[in-house]
Amino acid sequence: MTTAYELEHGNERLRKLIEFALREGWQVRRTLDGRLIFTKGSANIYTGATPVAQGNGHG
């Protein structure tokens, strides 16, 4: 099983979200292009990275 630490790529806030989702029964995985997919039952939530989310300071 993949851990929150392996999925968060150095983002503390993202790690907290991943840990919460895992505690609530969601499955979390990272795609090859770096997006996260949260899955629970038939529901899927897809994330996308933005320059701000990647930490370049713009925005």
PDB file of N, CA, C and O in Angstrom:
ATOM      1  N   MET A   1       0.837  -1.182   0.000  1.00  0.00           N
ATOM      2  CA  MET A   1       0.000   0.000   0.000  1.00  0.00           C
ATOM      3  C   MET A   1       0.885   1.250   0.000  1.00  0.00           C
ATOM      4  O   MET A   1       1.857   1.331   0.751  1.00  0.00           O
ATOM      5  N   THR A   2       0.549   2.193  -0.826  1.00  0.00           N
ATOM      6  CA  THR A   2       1.288   3.444  -0.911  1.00  0.00           C
ATOM      7  C   THR A   2       0.960   4.308   0.303  1.00  0.00           C
ATOM      8  O   THR A   2      -0.193   4.373   0.732  1.00  0.00           O
ATOM      9  N   THR A   3       1.974   4.968   0.853  1.00  0.00           N
ATOM     10  CA  THR A   3       1.753   5.815   2.025  1.00  0.00           C
ATOM     11  C   THR A   3       1.488   7.258   1.596  1.00  0.00           C
ATOM     12  O   THR A   3       1.781   7.650   0.467  1.00  0.00           O
ATOM     13  N   ALA A   4       0.925   8.041   2.523  1.00  0.00           N
ATOM     14  CA  ALA A   4       0.689   9.459   2.258  1.00  0.00           C
ATOM     15  C   ALA A   4       2.010  10.160   1.952  1.00  0.00           C
ATOM     16  O   ALA A   4       2.066  11.036   1.089  1.00  0.00           O
ATOM     17  N   TYR A   5       3.061   9.779   2.650  1.00  0.00           N
ATOM     18  CA  TYR A   5       4.370  10.402   2.442  1.00  0.00           C
ATOM     19  C   TYR A   5       4.850  10.201   1.002  1.00  0.00           C
ATOM     20  O   TYR A   5       5.399  11.120   0.395  1.00  0.00           O
ATOM     21  N   GLU A   6       4.643   8.998   0.458  1.00  0.00           N
ATOM     22  CA  GLU A   6       5.072   8.712  -0.910  1.00  0.00           C
ATOM     23  C   GLU A   6       4.261   9.497  -1.942  1.00  0.00           C
ATOM     24  O   GLU A   6       4.766   9.805  -3.022  1.00  0.00           O
ATOM     25  N   LEU A   7       3.019   9.819  -1.618  1.00  0.00           N
ATOM     26  CA  LEU A   7       2.133  10.507  -2.556  1.00  0.00           C
ATOM     27  C   LEU A   7       2.262  12.024  -2.514  1.00  0.00           C
ATOM     28  O   LEU A   7       1.994  12.685  -3.517  1.00  0.00           O
ATOM     29  N   GLU A   8       2.664  12.590  -1.387  1.00  0.00           N
ATOM     30  CA  GLU A   8       2.568  14.036  -1.206  1.00  0.00           C
ATOM     31  C   GLU A   8       3.685  14.845  -1.834  1.00  0.00           C
ATOM     32  O   GLU A   8       3.525  16.053  -2.013  1.00  0.00           O
ATOM     33  N   HIS A   9       4.801  14.240  -2.175  1.00  0.00           N
ATOM     34  CA  HIS A   9       5.898  14.935  -2.875  1.00  0.00           C
ATOM     35  C   HIS A   9       6.340  16.219  -2.178  1.00  0.00           C
ATOM     36  O   HIS A   9       6.555  17.240  -2.831  1.00  0.00           O
ATOM     37  N   GLY A  10       6.475  16.170  -0.856  1.00  0.00           N
ATOM     38  CA  GLY A  10       7.005  17.310  -0.124  1.00  0.00           C
ATOM     39  C   GLY A  10       6.014  18.398   0.227  1.00  0.00           C
ATOM     40  O   GLY A  10       6.422  19.462   0.691  1.00  0.00           O
ATOM     41  N   ASN A  11       4.732  18.172   0.023  1.00  0.00           N
ATOM     42  CA  ASN A  11       3.719  19.184   0.309  1.00  0.00           C
ATOM     43  C   ASN A  11       2.974  18.794   1.587  1.00  0.00           C
ATOM     44  O   ASN A  11       2.154  17.876   1.579  1.00  0.00           O
ATOM     45  N   GLU A  12       3.265  19.500   2.687  1.00  0.00           N
ATOM     46  CA  GLU A  12       2.686  19.180   3.994  1.00  0.00           C
ATOM     47  C   GLU A  12       1.159  19.238   3.984  1.00  0.00           C
ATOM     48  O   GLU A  12       0.506  18.348   4.529  1.00  0.00           O
ATOM     49  N   ARG A  13       0.583  20.270   3.372  1.00  0.00           N
ATOM     50  CA  ARG A  13      -0.880  20.393   3.326  1.00  0.00           C
ATOM     51  C   ARG A  13      -1.497  19.251   2.532  1.00  0.00           C
ATOM     52  O   ARG A  13      -2.552  18.735   2.902  1.00  0.00           O
ATOM     53  N   LEU A  14      -0.851  18.857   1.450  1.00  0.00           N
ATOM     54  CA  LEU A  14      -1.348  17.753   0.645  1.00  0.00           C
ATOM     55  C   LEU A  14      -1.276  16.450   1.433  1.00  0.00           C
ATOM     56  O   LEU A  14      -2.185  15.624   1.348  1.00  0.00           O
ATOM     57  N   ARG A  15      -0.213  16.259   2.193  1.00  0.00           N
ATOM     58  CA  ARG A  15      -0.087  15.049   3.008  1.00  0.00           C
ATOM     59  C   ARG A  15      -1.239  14.946   4.002  1.00  0.00           C
ATOM     60  O   ARG A  15      -1.792  13.865   4.204  1.00  0.00           O
ATOM     61  N   LYS A  16      -1.600  16.063   4.620  1.00  0.00           N
ATOM     62  CA  LYS A  16      -2.707  16.051   5.573  1.00  0.00           C
ATOM     63  C   LYS A  16      -4.018  15.661   4.897  1.00  0.00           C
ATOM     64  O   LYS A  16      -4.812  14.911   5.466  1.00  0.00           O
ATOM     65  N   LEU A  17      -4.248  16.168   3.682  1.00  0.00           N
ATOM     66  CA  LEU A  17      -5.446  15.794   2.929  1.00  0.00           C
ATOM     67  C   LEU A  17      -5.436  14.306   2.606  1.00  0.00           C
ATOM     68  O   LEU A  17      -6.451  13.628   2.760  1.00  0.00           O
ATOM     69  N   ILE A  18      -4.301  13.801   2.162  1.00  0.00           N
ATOM     70  CA  ILE A  18      -4.189  12.377   1.808  1.00  0.00           C
ATOM     71  C   ILE A  18      -4.427  11.504   3.033  1.00  0.00           C
ATOM     72  O   ILE A  18      -5.154  10.513   2.958  1.00  0.00           O
ATOM     73  N   GLU A  19      -3.817  11.867   4.161  1.00  0.00           N
ATOM     74  CA  GLU A  19      -4.013  11.087   5.382  1.00  0.00           C
ATOM     75  C   GLU A  19      -5.481  11.077   5.802  1.00  0.00           C
ATOM     76  O   GLU A  19      -6.008  10.041   6.208  1.00  0.00           O
ATOM     77  N   PHE A  20      -6.142  12.238   5.704  1.00  0.00           N
ATOM     78  CA  PHE A  20      -7.564  12.312   6.040  1.00  0.00           C
ATOM     79  C   PHE A  20      -8.381  11.410   5.116  1.00  0.00           C
ATOM     80  O   PHE A  20      -9.236  10.655   5.578  1.00  0.00           O
ATOM     81  N   ALA A  21      -8.121  11.488   3.824  1.00  0.00           N
ATOM     82  CA  ALA A  21      -8.862  10.676   2.857  1.00  0.00           C
ATOM     83  C   ALA A  21      -8.667   9.184   3.130  1.00  0.00           C
ATOM     84  O   ALA A  21      -9.627   8.416   3.075  1.00  0.00           O
ATOM     85  N   LEU A  22      -7.451   8.777   3.418  1.00  0.00           N
ATOM     86  CA  LEU A  22      -7.185   7.367   3.708  1.00  0.00           C
ATOM     87  C   LEU A  22      -7.923   6.920   4.967  1.00  0.00           C
ATOM     88  O   LEU A  22      -8.468   5.817   4.998  1.00  0.00           O
ATOM     89  N   ARG A  23      -7.950   7.755   6.003  1.00  0.00           N
ATOM     90  CA  ARG A  23      -8.687   7.425   7.232  1.00  0.00           C
ATOM     91  C   ARG A  23     -10.181   7.289   6.963  1.00  0.00           C
ATOM     92  O   ARG A  23     -10.861   6.500   7.620  1.00  0.00           O
ATOM     93  N   GLU A  24     -10.694   8.049   6.005  1.00  0.00           N
ATOM     94  CA  GLU A  24     -12.123   8.031   5.679  1.00  0.00           C
ATOM     95  C   GLU A  24     -12.490   6.947   4.657  1.00  0.00           C
ATOM     96  O   GLU A  24     -13.633   6.882   4.204  1.00  0.00           O
ATOM     97  N   GLY A  25     -11.531   6.108   4.300  1.00  0.00           N
ATOM     98  CA  GLY A  25     -11.828   4.977   3.422  1.00  0.00           C
ATOM     99  C   GLY A  25     -11.618   5.211   1.940  1.00  0.00           C
ATOM    100  O   GLY A  25     -11.997   4.371   1.124  1.00  0.00           O
ATOM    101  N   TRP A  26     -11.015   6.344   1.572  1.00  0.00           N
ATOM    102  CA  TRP A  26     -10.718   6.609   0.169  1.00  0.00           C
ATOM    103  C   TRP A  26      -9.436   5.891  -0.227  1.00  0.00           C
ATOM    104  O   TRP A  26      -8.543   5.705   0.600  1.00  0.00           O
ATOM    105  N   GLN A  27      -9.342   5.490  -1.480  1.00  0.00           N
ATOM    106  CA  GLN A  27      -8.086   5.018  -2.060  1.00  0.00           C
ATOM    107  C   GLN A  27      -7.467   6.202  -2.776  1.00  0.00           C
ATOM    108  O   GLN A  27      -8.167   6.965  -3.442  1.00  0.00           O
ATOM    109  N   VAL A  28      -6.159   6.357  -2.643  1.00  0.00           N
ATOM    110  CA  VAL A  28      -5.469   7.482  -3.257  1.00  0.00           C
ATOM    111  C   VAL A  28      -4.308   6.948  -4.066  1.00  0.00           C
ATOM    112  O   VAL A  28      -3.523   6.129  -3.588  1.00  0.00           O
ATOM    113  N   ARG A  29      -4.207   7.424  -5.309  1.00  0.00           N
ATOM    114  CA  ARG A  29      -3.060   7.041  -6.137  1.00  0.00           C
ATOM    115  C   ARG A  29      -2.622   8.222  -6.979  1.00  0.00           C
ATOM    116  O   ARG A  29      -3.399   9.142  -7.230  1.00  0.00           O
ATOM    117  N   ARG A  30      -1.384   8.191  -7.408  1.00  0.00           N
ATOM    118  CA  ARG A  30      -0.828   9.251  -8.245  1.00  0.00           C
ATOM    119  C   ARG A  30      -0.698   8.706  -9.667  1.00  0.00           C
ATOM    120  O   ARG A  30      -0.221   7.589  -9.871  1.00  0.00           O
ATOM    121  N   THR A  31      -1.126   9.502 -10.645  1.00  0.00           N
ATOM    122  CA  THR A  31      -1.009   9.104 -12.045  1.00  0.00           C
ATOM    123  C   THR A  31       0.416   9.358 -12.534  1.00  0.00           C
ATOM    124  O   THR A  31       1.213   9.989 -11.840  1.00  0.00           O
ATOM    125  N   LEU A  32       0.723   8.874 -13.705  1.00  0.00           N
ATOM    126  CA  LEU A  32       2.055   9.074 -14.267  1.00  0.00           C
ATOM    127  C   LEU A  32       2.367  10.541 -14.511  1.00  0.00           C
ATOM    128  O   LEU A  32       3.531  10.938 -14.465  1.00  0.00           O
ATOM    129  N   ASP A  33       1.338  11.359 -14.770  1.00  0.00           N
ATOM    130  CA  ASP A  33       1.586  12.787 -15.007  1.00  0.00           C
ATOM    131  C   ASP A  33       1.506  13.623 -13.729  1.00  0.00           C
ATOM    132  O   ASP A  33       1.526  14.852 -13.787  1.00  0.00           O
ATOM    133  N   GLY A  34       1.413  12.945 -12.562  1.00  0.00           N
ATOM    134  CA  GLY A  34       1.509  13.650 -11.296  1.00  0.00           C
ATOM    135  C   GLY A  34       0.212  14.030 -10.623  1.00  0.00           C
ATOM    136  O   GLY A  34       0.232  14.583  -9.523  1.00  0.00           O
ATOM    137  N   ARG A  35      -0.915  13.751 -11.249  1.00  0.00           N
ATOM    138  CA  ARG A  35      -2.196  14.057 -10.620  1.00  0.00           C
ATOM    139  C   ARG A  35      -2.525  13.008  -9.562  1.00  0.00           C
ATOM    140  O   ARG A  35      -2.057  11.871  -9.633  1.00  0.00           O
ATOM    141  N   LEU A  36      -3.330  13.401  -8.590  1.00  0.00           N
ATOM    142  CA  LEU A  36      -3.826  12.454  -7.595  1.00  0.00           C
ATOM    143  C   LEU A  36      -5.252  12.079  -7.943  1.00  0.00           C
ATOM    144  O   LEU A  36      -6.028  12.912  -8.413  1.00  0.00           O
ATOM    145  N   ILE A  37      -5.592  10.818  -7.710  1.00  0.00           N
ATOM    146  CA  ILE A  37      -6.958  10.343  -7.886  1.00  0.00           C
ATOM    147  C   ILE A  37      -7.417   9.769  -6.553  1.00  0.00           C
ATOM    148  O   ILE A  37      -6.803   8.849  -6.013  1.00  0.00           O
ATOM    149  N   PHE A  38      -8.503  10.323  -6.032  1.00  0.00           N
ATOM    150  CA  PHE A  38      -9.128   9.840  -4.808  1.00  0.00           C
ATOM    151  C   PHE A  38     -10.352   9.035  -5.236  1.00  0.00           C
ATOM    152  O   PHE A  38     -11.195   9.543  -5.977  1.00  0.00           O
ATOM    153  N   THR A  39     -10.463   7.777  -4.777  1.00  0.00           N
ATOM    154  CA  THR A  39     -11.556   6.905  -5.182  1.00  0.00           C
ATOM    155  C   THR A  39     -12.214   6.289  -3.951  1.00  0.00           C
ATOM    156  O   THR A  39     -11.544   5.789  -3.048  1.00  0.00           O
ATOM    157  N   LYS A  40     -13.548   6.341  -3.943  1.00  0.00           N
ATOM    158  CA  LYS A  40     -14.322   5.680  -2.886  1.00  0.00           C
ATOM    159  C   LYS A  40     -15.612   5.203  -3.523  1.00  0.00           C
ATOM    160  O   LYS A  40     -16.422   6.010  -3.979  1.00  0.00           O
ATOM    161  N   GLY A  41     -15.804   3.896  -3.553  1.00  0.00           N
ATOM    162  CA  GLY A  41     -16.969   3.338  -4.230  1.00  0.00           C
ATOM    163  C   GLY A  41     -16.915   3.692  -5.707  1.00  0.00           C
ATOM    164  O   GLY A  41     -15.920   3.422  -6.379  1.00  0.00           O
ATOM    165  N   SER A  42     -17.982   4.294  -6.210  1.00  0.00           N
ATOM    166  CA  SER A  42     -17.998   4.674  -7.628  1.00  0.00           C
ATOM    167  C   SER A  42     -17.615   6.145  -7.826  1.00  0.00           C
ATOM    168  O   SER A  42     -17.641   6.649  -8.949  1.00  0.00           O
ATOM    169  N   ALA A  43     -17.259   6.832  -6.735  1.00  0.00           N
ATOM    170  CA  ALA A  43     -16.891   8.251  -6.826  1.00  0.00           C
ATOM    171  C   ALA A  43     -15.390   8.403  -7.049  1.00  0.00           C
ATOM    172  O   ALA A  43     -14.584   7.737  -6.399  1.00  0.00           O
ATOM    173  N   ASN A  44     -15.027   9.284  -7.973  1.00  0.00           N
ATOM    174  CA  ASN A  44     -13.629   9.610  -8.230  1.00  0.00           C
ATOM    175  C   ASN A  44     -13.439  11.118  -8.164  1.00  0.00           C
ATOM    176  O   ASN A  44     -14.264  11.876  -8.674  1.00  0.00           O
ATOM    177  N   ILE A  45     -12.360  11.546  -7.540  1.00  0.00           N
ATOM    178  CA  ILE A  45     -11.982  12.954  -7.525  1.00  0.00           C
ATOM    179  C   ILE A  45     -10.575  13.026  -8.092  1.00  0.00           C
ATOM    180  O   ILE A  45      -9.659  12.373  -7.591  1.00  0.00           O
ATOM    181  N   TYR A  46     -10.408  13.826  -9.145  1.00  0.00           N
ATOM    182  CA  TYR A  46      -9.118  13.989  -9.800  1.00  0.00           C
ATOM    183  C   TYR A  46      -8.544  15.350  -9.437  1.00  0.00           C
ATOM    184  O   TYR A  46      -9.260  16.351  -9.459  1.00  0.00           O
ATOM    185  N   THR A  47      -7.284  15.394  -9.111  1.00  0.00           N
ATOM    186  CA  THR A  47      -6.629  16.668  -8.820  1.00  0.00           C
ATOM    187  C   THR A  47      -5.722  17.038  -9.973  1.00  0.00           C
ATOM    188  O   THR A  47      -5.312  16.183 -10.758  1.00  0.00           O
ATOM    189  N   GLY A  48      -5.413  18.312 -10.068  1.00  0.00           N
ATOM    190  CA  GLY A  48      -4.468  18.798 -11.059  1.00  0.00           C
ATOM    191  C   GLY A  48      -3.518  19.774 -10.401  1.00  0.00           C
ATOM    192  O   GLY A  48      -3.915  20.522  -9.508  1.00  0.00           O
ATOM    193  N   ALA A  49      -2.288  19.774 -10.826  1.00  0.00           N
ATOM    194  CA  ALA A  49      -1.286  20.683 -10.272  1.00  0.00           C
ATOM    195  C   ALA A  49      -1.351  22.019 -11.003  1.00  0.00           C
ATOM    196  O   ALA A  49      -1.538  22.072 -12.218  1.00  0.00           O
ATOM    197  N   THR A  50      -1.193  23.089 -10.244  1.00  0.00           N
ATOM    198  CA  THR A  50      -1.084  24.426 -10.817  1.00  0.00           C
ATOM    199  C   THR A  50       0.274  24.985 -10.412  1.00  0.00           C
ATOM    200  O   THR A  50       0.905  24.448  -9.501  1.00  0.00           O
ATOM    201  N   PRO A  51       0.744  26.052 -11.064  1.00  0.00           N
ATOM    202  CA  PRO A  51       2.029  26.626 -10.650  1.00  0.00           C
ATOM    203  C   PRO A  51       2.055  27.011  -9.177  1.00  0.00           C
ATOM    204  O   PRO A  51       3.082  26.847  -8.519  1.00  0.00           O
ATOM    205  N   VAL A  52       0.944  27.520  -8.647  1.00  0.00           N
ATOM    206  CA  VAL A  52       0.907  27.883  -7.228  1.00  0.00           C
ATOM    207  C   VAL A  52       1.035  26.644  -6.374  1.00  0.00           C
ATOM    208  O   VAL A  52       1.779  26.634  -5.393  1.00  0.00           O
ATOM    209  N   ALA A  53       0.302  25.581  -6.743  1.00  0.00           N
ATOM    210  CA  ALA A  53       0.357  24.341  -5.973  1.00  0.00           C
ATOM    211  C   ALA A  53       1.748  23.727  -6.000  1.00  0.00           C
ATOM    212  O   ALA A  53       2.145  23.037  -5.061  1.00  0.00           O
ATOM    213  N   GLN A  54       2.484  23.973  -7.068  1.00  0.00           N
ATOM    214  CA  GLN A  54       3.827  23.425  -7.173  1.00  0.00           C
ATOM    215  C   GLN A  54       4.849  24.272  -6.431  1.00  0.00           C
ATOM    216  O   GLN A  54       6.020  23.901  -6.346  1.00  0.00           O
ATOM    217  N   GLY A  55       4.416  25.402  -5.894  1.00  0.00           N
ATOM    218  CA  GLY A  55       5.267  26.174  -5.020  1.00  0.00           C
ATOM    219  C   GLY A  55       6.204  27.162  -5.682  1.00  0.00           C
ATOM    220  O   GLY A  55       7.265  27.450  -5.128  1.00  0.00           O
ATOM    221  N   ASN A  56       5.852  27.700  -6.861  1.00  0.00           N
ATOM    222  CA  ASN A  56       6.753  28.654  -7.491  1.00  0.00           C
ATOM    223  C   ASN A  56       6.482  30.082  -7.015  1.00  0.00           C
ATOM    224  O   ASN A  56       7.203  31.002  -7.402  1.00  0.00           O
ATOM    225  N   GLY A  57       5.457  30.285  -6.182  1.00  0.00           N
ATOM    226  CA  GLY A  57       5.204  31.582  -5.594  1.00  0.00           C
ATOM    227  C   GLY A  57       4.358  32.530  -6.418  1.00  0.00           C
ATOM    228  O   GLY A  57       4.102  33.650  -5.975  1.00  0.00           O
ATOM    229  N   HIS A  58       3.918  32.132  -7.590  1.00  0.00           N
ATOM    230  CA  HIS A  58       3.063  33.000  -8.412  1.00  0.00           C
ATOM    231  C   HIS A  58       1.618  32.814  -8.014  1.00  0.00           C
ATOM    232  O   HIS A  58       1.221  31.723  -7.605  1.00  0.00           O
ATOM    233  N   GLY A  59       0.808  33.890  -8.131  1.00  0.00           N
ATOM    234  CA  GLY A  59      -0.611  33.753  -7.884  1.00  0.00           C
ATOM    235  C   GLY A  59      -0.981  34.473  -6.701  1.00  0.00           C
ATOM    236  O   GLY A  59      -2.152  34.478  -6.322  1.00  0.00           O
TER     237      GLY A  59
END
